[in-house]
Each structure stands twice: as structure tokens, then as C-alpha cells.
Amino acid sequence: MKKLSSEKGIALLLVLWTLTILMVIVLSFSFTIKAETSATLSFKEGIERRFLAEAGIERGIMELFYRSINKGQTVILEGREVWNVDGTPYPGKTGGGSYTVAIYDESGKLNINKMNDSNAIIFKNLLKNIGVPEKDVDGITDSVLDWKDPNKGMHRLNGAGDDYYSSLPNPYEPKHADFDTIEELLLVKGMTPEILYGGGEKKGIAALISVMPGSTPQININAAPKDLLLAVPDVTPEIADAIVSLRQAKDITNIGEIPGINAQTMNLYLTTVGGTTFSIEALGYKEDEKTGYAARAAVMIEGNNKFRYLSYKIPARMSPGTRKETQNQEG
């Protein structure tokens, strides 16, 4: 009788262990399925946001052609106003999501490839306005000019020549030619990611400078962001506000129409002529989301409804003010 009872006890233990193992397997399988389902849903939503951002880029290109046809007209139907090209964000909807688009006329930025000793004061003021110490401003500015200077034998008083870069722990040579991207600035002595892109509450200069072809040393007053206008000599906050207010109604065609400005002096730094190269930033997001998927493209308008891409980045780093982008942004 004792032997039978012992065998029953062993059998019960085996059954319990078997049930425990089966429960662990079921729970593990359930957790795996749940994780894979969540990952699939996240991937699906990420793809949707990406397509929304790409739709925003296409909308921006369409608005550029619409602008070229209608910007001179005095009567525009409500809801079909011409978009500004100074980085003003515009919302849109398509399918089950939304996007925000901002267009920047590259002629409204400071082209560092066109920068010289005469107009470098604007670059210096940009650095000062974002809080770069006075003692570093001249060094960074001169080093930027030296980097693209074809003269390899000399460098400016506060700049950096070949000898500086060759003495670094990981030496390299300065380019002595135009910048291809604004990211190339990070190779220049004194330039940091914080200065270029900003960080926390601090602004950077990336959204205010350009290396795109086809522009002049002067900045297009109809497209320049207020932060860039404030870096132009003799432009006060009141004058900058007046410029932004005037161009909301129509493009400024004569710098002399801006109150409180010396047109003769400003002609050295500003122009009313627009460019043909534009940056388009778009953020795709689902409803009620605070983040989204960011895309950025640079296009050149070639007339007759033709354009070509100069660059296309997705995901991308957005300029401040458009909308907070997702963590899938570039470095």
C-alpha cells in the first residue's frame, strides 16, 4: 500500500512539473508574440510617418511652382495663398496623418562659400548672438575663411593653417576649396556641434548658413530669417520686425522702402533678388503626436515645371521651430 501511495506521489509531481514547464513555454511564447506584434506595429507606424514626411516634401515642391506663378498677383483665393520661403511652417493632412512643411530659400541664408573678409562681420555677429565668447569669434571666423582659401602658404591672424591641422592627434589637411556641406564646418578649428546645431535652449547657426550653388554674397531680404537679419550690421530688432512685417504682404523690391535703414550701406549685405535653390523640411506624424519622422531635401528649380534634387536626407535633423522630430534623426 505504501509503494502504491509513493508511486502516486511521484506521478503527481511529474504532472505538476510538466504543467509548470508547459506554462513557462506558453508564457514565453505569448511574450515573444506580443514583442513581435509590438515591433511590427512600431515598424508599420514608422513607415507611415516616413511616407507622410515624403508627402510633405512633394507638397513643398508643388508650392514652389505655385509660388513662381502667383507671387506677383494681387488677388489670391482664400486657402491658396502663396507660401513664404523664410522657414514659415505650414501644416497639411493626407490619408490618416499629418505633416508640417517649411521651405527655405537658400538665397536667404549666409552662403559661407561666398563669405569674404568684407562681409564676414555677419558670420561674426551670428556667433556672438548665439553666445559664442568674444575671444573665440575671430578665431572661428578666420579659420573658416582659411579652410576654403586656395592659398595654402598663409593663414589669417586668428585663423589656422596646414601646420595646425597636421599637428592634431589625428592629423588631416584643410580643404582649401569651397565647403560641400555645412557639416564640413565641424572639421574647422574652433567649430563645435553645439555652435553648429545648438543644444538644449541654445540655438545653432546651421539653419542660417548655406553652401548651395547659385547664390550671391548678399542675403535675400525677402527670405532671411529674423535671427539672420539681426546679424546684419545696423539692423535693430525694430528694423528686423519691420522687414518681416513688410514681406508678409508682398516681396520687398527696394531696400530703400524699409524705414530706418540706410539702403546704400545695406546693399553691401542685402539684396531683393531671390534664388533658385530651396531647402524643404517636412515632418510626418500621426494625429495628436508630439514627435514625428523628419525629412529634408534641397532642390533646384530649373523652370518649365522642372526641378532636380541636390540632396535628400531621411531621417534628417530639422531646423528649430518646425516641430520636434523623432529620435530617428541623423546624428
QUINOR-V299209 format. One record per helix or strand of 3 or more residues. SS is the DSSP state (~ for helix, > for strand). FROM is the first residue (numbers start at 1). TO is the last residue. If there is no record, write none. Layout:
# QUINOR-V299209
[[SS:FROM:TO] [SS:FROM:TO]]
This chain:
# QUINOR-V299209
[[~:2:70] [>:86:94] [>:97:105] [~:106:108] [~:120:129] [~:134:148] [~:162:166] [~:182:187] [~:193:197] [~:206:208] [~:226:229] [~:237:249] [~:255:257] [~:263:266] [>:277:286] [>:293:303] [>:306:314]]
